Each structure stands twice: as structure tokens, then as C-alpha cells.
Amino acid sequence: MNRKRILLFEDNLLWSSRLKKGAQSLGFEAVVFTMLPHDIPLAEAAIVNLSSKAFDLPKLIDRLKLANTIVVGHAGHKEKALSEHGRDLGCDLVVSNSALTFKLADVFHQVNLLDSPS
């Protein structure tokens, strides 16, 4: 059985470890990037830290969208401008950091990566 691949664009090691474990626990293959790679592998979805200074966000999100990758951006719940910026750049969904920590399955359901619970 092939697992769905999730790309994690995260330069915070604590967050990347937490997100990777969370995605793996839901049955996904999770690949972490701490900087923009020359070639982005194909994946069903990507989670992008909108607070990161390590990525050229417009370029990254544009490349992901061109590859038909679902893009989930995240920022702190008080970082309203960053959340809006993520939506403007084309993120399919923008969530708070706490949503990724405590409700990752719900986030994946919202973008149809997981079947809805019965």
C-alpha cells in the first residue's frame, strides 16, 4: 500500500519533529525541508510555516500549486497578517499552530487527505 506523501516546509526543528510524527501517526510519509530544495518532490500536500524566513513563500507556494499539491499554511493564532498573506499567496487552508498540534487529523480532513470520520 502506498502512503500519501506530505512535505513539511519547516525550519523550526521542534515543529518539524512534531509535525513529522503527527503525519506519520496518521499513515503519511512525511518529508521535512528546512530550506527550499532545487527540486520539490511530488506529494499530495505540503505544510508551510508562514512565519519562516528560510523560504521564499511566494515562490514556494507557486511551485507547489503548479504541481497540484494541496498547501496548508500555518502561523500563530495572533499572526492575522501572516494568515491573510498565506491565503493571498494561494494556500488552500491556513490554520493556527495549535490546530496542527492538537487537531492534525481534522486539518487533513478539511483538505480531503483523510476520509471523514463516520
GUTORLO-917203 format. One line per field, with one value per residue (C-alpha): residue in three letters; z, y, x. Coordinates in Angstrom, 2 decimals. Each point is the difference from the previous one (the first is absolute). Example, Ala and Ser with C-alpha at 12.3 -4.5 7.8 and 13.67 -1.06 7.14 Angstrom:
<atoms>
residuo = c(ALA  SER);
Z = c(7.80  -0.66);
Y = c(-4.50  3.44);
X = c(12.30  1.37);
</atoms>
This chain:
<atoms>
residuo = c(MET  ASN  ARG  LYS  ARG  ILE  LEU  LEU  PHE  GLU  ASP  ASN  LEU  LEU  TRP  SER  SER  ARG  LEU  LYS  LYS  GLY  ALA  GLN  SER  LEU  GLY  PHE  GLU  ALA  VAL  VAL  PHE  THR  MET  LEU  PRO  HIS  ASP  ILE  PRO  LEU  ALA  GLU  ALA  ALA  ILE  VAL  ASN  LEU  SER  SER  LYS  ALA  PHE  ASP  LEU  PRO  LYS  LEU  ILE  ASP  ARG  LEU  LYS  LEU  ALA  ASN  THR  ILE  VAL  VAL  GLY  HIS  ALA  GLY  HIS  LYS  GLU  LYS  ALA  LEU  SER  GLU  HIS  GLY  ARG  ASP  LEU  GLY  CYS  ASP  LEU  VAL  VAL  SER  ASN  SER  ALA  LEU  THR  PHE  LYS  LEU  ALA  ASP  VAL  PHE  HIS  GLN  VAL  ASN  LEU  LEU  ASP  SER  PRO  SER);
Z = c(0.00  -1.00  2.65  -0.86  0.17  1.99  -0.44  3.08  -0.65  3.49  1.29  3.68  1.09  2.82  -2.35  -2.80  2.35  1.46  -3.42  -1.45  2.86  -0.21  -3.76  0.32  2.73  -2.47  -2.60  -2.15  -1.21  1.27  -1.54  1.74  -1.80  1.96  -3.16  -3.51  -2.02  -3.65  -0.88  2.03  0.03  -0.96  2.94  0.80  2.41  1.61  3.34  -0.11  2.97  -0.99  2.71  -1.44  -1.42  -1.61  -2.95  -2.79  0.71  -3.28  -2.02  2.19  0.02  -3.72  -0.73  2.22  -1.60  -3.50  1.04  1.18  3.61  2.74  2.06  3.69  1.51  3.73  2.29  3.58  0.88  0.56  -3.30  -2.00  -2.66  -0.66  -0.24  -2.50  -1.95  -0.24  -1.40  -2.47  -1.16  -0.78  3.03  -0.17  3.76  2.68  3.58  3.35  1.41  2.72  -2.61  -1.42  3.47  1.37  -3.04  -2.85  -1.04  -0.21  -2.15  -2.34  -0.15  -1.00  -3.08  -0.81  0.83  2.42  -0.30  2.24  3.19  -0.11);
Y = c(0.00  3.37  2.67  3.56  2.37  3.22  2.59  2.05  3.35  0.82  1.45  -0.35  -3.39  -0.41  0.65  -2.16  -2.95  0.42  0.34  -2.92  -2.30  1.18  -0.59  -3.40  -1.02  0.70  -2.27  2.57  0.07  3.32  1.73  3.04  2.89  2.69  1.96  0.17  -2.96  0.32  -2.72  -0.42  -3.62  -0.81  -0.23  0.15  2.88  2.38  1.77  3.37  2.10  3.49  1.50  -1.50  2.25  -3.01  -0.21  2.32  -0.57  1.36  -2.15  -3.09  0.15  0.73  -3.04  -2.20  1.18  -0.55  -3.63  -0.32  -0.36  0.94  2.77  0.47  3.09  0.54  2.91  1.04  0.74  3.68  0.32  1.08  1.82  -3.10  -2.15  2.42  0.10  -3.80  0.09  2.71  -2.13  -2.90  -2.27  -2.35  0.28  2.13  -1.24  0.93  -1.73  -1.51  -1.56  -1.87  -1.09  -1.14  -0.51  -1.20  -2.67  2.67  2.17  -2.94  -0.69  3.63  -0.34  -3.51  -1.82  -2.26  -1.45  1.70  -1.89  -1.96);
X = c(0.00  1.42  -0.11  -0.89  2.95  -0.09  2.75  0.81  1.66  1.12  3.26  -0.94  1.37  -2.52  -2.92  1.40  0.46  -3.48  -1.66  1.92  -1.03  -3.59  -0.22  1.65  -2.43  -2.82  1.63  1.81  3.56  1.36  3.02  1.50  1.70  1.83  0.80  -1.43  1.26  0.93  -2.49  -3.16  -1.20  -3.55  -2.36  -3.69  0.49  2.46  -0.03  1.75  1.09  -1.13  2.25  3.18  2.68  1.74  -2.39  -0.99  -3.70  -1.43  2.41  -0.51  -3.79  -0.12  2.20  -2.14  -3.24  1.42  0.64  -3.65  1.11  -2.46  1.63  -0.75  1.59  0.37  0.76  -0.60  -3.61  0.84  1.87  -3.05  2.02  2.10  -3.12  -1.54  3.26  -0.06  -3.53  1.01  2.95  -2.34  0.02  -2.98  -0.37  1.67  -0.11  1.44  3.05  -2.19  -2.31  2.98  1.06  -3.33  -2.26  2.21  -2.51  -2.72  2.27  0.62  -3.74  -0.66  2.22  -1.25  3.23  -1.84  -3.46  -2.51  -0.73  -3.25);
</atoms>
